[in-house]
Amino acid sequence: MKRLSLLLVAMLVCCVAFGGELKYATSYNLPYKESKDAYVSERCRLDVYYPEDTTGCPVVVWFHGGGLTSGNKSFPWKLKENKMVLVAVNYRLLPKVNIDECLDDAAAAVAWVFREAGKYGGDTKKIFVSGHSAGGYLTAMVGLDKKLLAEYNVDANDIAGLIPFSGQMISHFSYREMKGIGNLQPTIDEYAPLFHVRKDAPPLILITGDREIELFGRYEENAYMWRMMKLVGHTETYLYEIGGHGHGSMINPSYHILEQHVKKILGMPVSND
């Protein structure tokens, strides 16, 4: 009887640990920058979705897409109720601000998560950064260009993993357009993730849609990033192409890849699905 009771307790603990009995809460429109500027006050805010009464959870910081010119924060819904803390970030947009301010907002938001994650049950050693399209671009820049987070006394290498969904790896097209450079004229300057390839970066999981139906050369940009990271000696760069899916539809199947890599990086069992 005692053994049976212990077994039941163990099963209950496992159920809670995998999120089955957890309750979740959401905090909305938390400011991650303080300023008297009205646009900063409007856009530099984030939402947090978190399991209550628990600690040590992985955290996924999610940047929305929209070409750096549009879009609003929303949670990556497929990751909800999965014993993760989810952080959905807004940031200022081009052309109302310049690219430096977009990047600084992204870095400030990630730095806020490093400071505040514990209040929501998150573990600062398990912070992953992700996002789709423009959000994928911001993900790569914040994690690879170390000076961005250094402005907030955070080491980019403390990020557990970078998982951009169809992120631009050359200089972003909206930034190039503001400089009079067309979509089909690729540029790699300091505003390109490819400019910042380095051996000591966090694990980098690159995911795109089908190369034949993605945005202009998006798969090839990511493939080049994969190759260059490998050449500089970064052993944990991975590249996935979601066959049959375009720029928008690749998001849904990419969540599974994100989850599997989070588990792998954290030393958890990974499914063979």
C-alpha positions in Angstrom: 0.0 0.0 0.0 2.8 2.4 0.9 4.5 1.6 -2.5 1.2 2.3 -4.3 0.8 5.6 -2.5 4.3 6.7 -3.4 3.6 5.7 -7.0 0.4 7.8 -7.1 2.2 10.8 -5.7 5.0 10.4 -8.2 2.4 10.3 -11.1 0.8 13.4 -9.8 4.1 15.3 -9.6 4.9 14.2 -13.2 1.4 15.4 -14.3 2.0 18.8 -12.7 5.6 19.0 -14.1 4.4 18.6 -17.7 1.7 21.3 -17.3 -1.4 19.2 -17.0 -2.5 20.7 -13.7 -0.9 24.1 -14.0 -2.9 27.3 -14.1 -1.7 30.1 -16.4 -2.0 33.9 -16.0 -1.2 36.8 -18.3 0.2 40.2 -17.6 -0.4 42.8 -20.4 1.4 45.9 -21.7 4.3 45.9 -19.3 6.8 48.7 -20.2 10.3 47.6 -20.8 11.6 51.1 -21.4 10.9 54.2 -19.4 10.7 57.4 -21.5 8.6 60.6 -21.8 8.5 60.0 -25.6 4.9 59.1 -26.5 6.0 56.5 -29.2 8.3 54.7 -26.7 5.5 54.6 -24.2 3.1 53.2 -26.8 5.3 50.6 -28.5 7.9 49.5 -25.9 5.7 47.1 -24.1 5.3 43.4 -23.7 2.9 40.7 -22.5 3.9 37.8 -20.3 2.0 34.5 -20.3 3.2 32.2 -17.4 2.3 29.2 -15.3 1.4 30.2 -11.8 3.0 28.9 -8.6 6.0 27.3 -10.3 9.6 28.1 -10.9 12.5 27.1 -13.2 10.5 27.3 -16.5 12.0 27.9 -19.9 11.2 31.3 -21.3 10.5 32.1 -25.0 10.8 35.7 -26.0 8.8 36.2 -29.2 9.2 39.1 -31.7 6.3 39.6 -34.2 6.8 40.0 -37.9 5.6 42.7 -40.3 8.7 43.8 -42.2 9.8 46.1 -39.3 7.1 48.5 -40.5 3.9 47.0 -39.1 2.6 44.3 -36.7 1.7 43.9 -33.1 2.7 41.6 -30.3 1.0 38.2 -30.0 1.9 35.0 -28.2 3.1 31.9 -30.2 -0.1 30.1 -29.5 1.1 26.6 -30.1 3.5 26.9 -27.1 0.7 27.8 -24.6 0.1 25.6 -21.7 3.4 23.9 -22.2 5.1 24.9 -18.9 6.8 27.8 -20.6 6.9 31.5 -19.9 6.0 33.3 -23.1 6.9 36.9 -23.7 5.3 38.8 -26.6 7.1 42.0 -27.5 6.2 45.2 -29.4 8.9 47.5 -30.7 9.0 50.7 -32.6 8.6 50.6 -36.3 10.3 51.9 -39.5 10.1 54.5 -41.0 9.0 56.4 -37.9 12.3 55.4 -36.3 15.5 54.2 -37.7 16.9 50.6 -37.6 19.1 51.3 -34.6 16.1 52.1 -32.5 14.3 48.9 -33.6 17.3 46.9 -32.6 17.7 48.8 -29.3 14.1 48.1 -28.4 14.6 44.4 -29.1 17.7 44.3 -26.9 16.0 46.3 -24.1 13.1 43.8 -24.2 15.4 40.8 -23.9 17.3 42.5 -21.1 14.0 43.1 -19.3 13.3 39.4 -19.5 16.7 38.6 -17.9 15.9 40.9 -15.0 12.3 40.0 -14.5 11.8 36.4 -15.6 12.1 35.0 -12.1 9.0 36.9 -11.1 7.0 34.9 -13.6 8.5 31.5 -12.8 11.1 31.7 -15.5 14.7 30.6 -15.3 17.3 33.1 -16.6 19.5 30.2 -17.7 16.7 29.0 -20.0 15.8 32.1 -22.0 15.3 31.4 -25.7 14.7 34.2 -28.3 12.5 33.6 -31.3 10.2 35.3 -33.8 8.9 35.2 -37.4 10.2 37.2 -40.4 11.2 40.6 -39.0 11.0 39.0 -35.6 13.4 36.4 -36.8 15.7 39.1 -38.0 15.6 40.8 -34.6 16.2 37.5 -32.9 19.4 36.9 -34.9 20.7 40.4 -34.5 20.2 40.6 -30.7 21.9 37.2 -30.3 24.8 37.7 -32.6 25.7 41.4 -32.4 26.9 41.4 -28.8 27.1 45.2 -28.4 23.2 45.4 -28.5 22.7 43.6 -25.2 25.9 44.9 -23.8 24.3 48.3 -23.6 22.0 46.8 -21.0 24.8 44.8 -19.2 23.6 41.5 -20.5 25.9 39.0 -22.3 24.3 37.7 -25.4 26.0 34.4 -24.8 23.7 33.9 -21.8 20.8 33.4 -24.2 20.0 29.6 -24.2 19.1 29.5 -27.9 18.3 31.6 -30.9 15.4 30.3 -33.1 14.5 32.6 -35.9 11.6 31.6 -38.2 12.3 32.8 -41.7 14.5 35.6 -40.5 16.4 37.9 -42.9 20.2 37.2 -42.6 21.3 39.9 -44.9 20.5 43.5 -44.1 16.8 43.8 -43.7 14.8 44.8 -46.8 12.9 47.7 -45.1 16.2 49.2 -43.9 17.6 48.8 -47.4 14.5 50.4 -48.9 15.0 53.5 -46.7 18.5 53.8 -48.2 17.2 53.4 -51.7 18.4 49.8 -52.1 16.0 47.5 -53.9 14.7 44.1 -52.7 16.9 42.2 -55.2 20.1 44.0 -54.3 21.5 42.0 -51.3 23.6 43.9 -48.8 25.6 42.7 -45.9 26.6 45.5 -43.5 26.6 45.9 -39.7 22.8 45.6 -39.8 23.0 42.1 -41.2 23.1 39.0 -38.9 25.7 37.6 -41.4 28.0 40.4 -40.5 28.2 39.1 -37.0 29.0 35.4 -37.4 31.0 34.1 -34.5 32.1 30.9 -32.9 31.0 31.6 -29.4 27.3 32.5 -30.1 24.4 30.7 -28.5 22.9 27.7 -30.3 21.3 28.9 -33.6 18.4 27.1 -35.1 17.5 28.5 -38.6 14.1 27.6 -40.0 12.6 28.7 -43.4 9.8 27.7 -45.7 10.3 26.0 -49.0 13.1 27.7 -51.0 10.9 27.8 -54.1 8.0 29.6 -52.5 9.7 31.6 -49.7 10.4 35.3 -50.0 13.3 36.3 -52.3 16.2 34.1 -51.4 15.2 33.7 -47.8 16.2 30.0 -47.6 19.5 30.7 -49.3 20.3 33.6 -46.9 19.8 31.2 -44.0 21.8 28.4 -45.7 24.7 30.9 -46.2 24.4 31.8 -42.5 24.5 28.1 -41.6 27.6 27.6 -43.7 29.5 30.6 -42.4 28.7 29.8 -38.7 30.0 26.3 -39.4 33.2 27.7 -41.0 33.9 29.9 -38.0 33.6 26.9 -35.8 30.1 27.2 -34.3 29.1 23.6 -33.8 25.4 24.2 -32.8 24.0 25.8 -35.9 21.1 23.9 -37.5 19.2 24.6 -40.7 15.6 23.4 -41.5 13.6 23.9 -44.7 9.8 23.3 -44.3 9.0 21.8 -47.7 5.7 22.8 -49.3 5.2 25.8 -47.0 5.7 29.5 -47.9 6.7 32.4 -45.7 3.5 32.5 -43.7 2.5 28.8 -43.5 5.9 27.7 -42.3 5.2 29.1 -38.8 3.0 26.3 -37.6 5.3 23.3 -38.3 8.3 25.4 -37.0 6.9 25.3 -33.5 7.6 21.6 -33.2 11.3 22.2 -34.2 11.5 25.0 -31.6 10.1 22.7 -28.9 12.4 19.9 -29.8 15.5 22.1 -29.7 14.5 23.7 -26.4 14.3 20.2 -24.9 17.6 19.2 -26.5 19.4 22.2 -25.2 18.0 21.8 -21.8 18.9 18.1 -21.7 15.3 16.8 -21.8 14.0 13.8 -23.7 13.3 14.6 -27.4 10.6 12.8 -29.3 11.2 11.0 -32.6 8.0 12.5 -34.2 
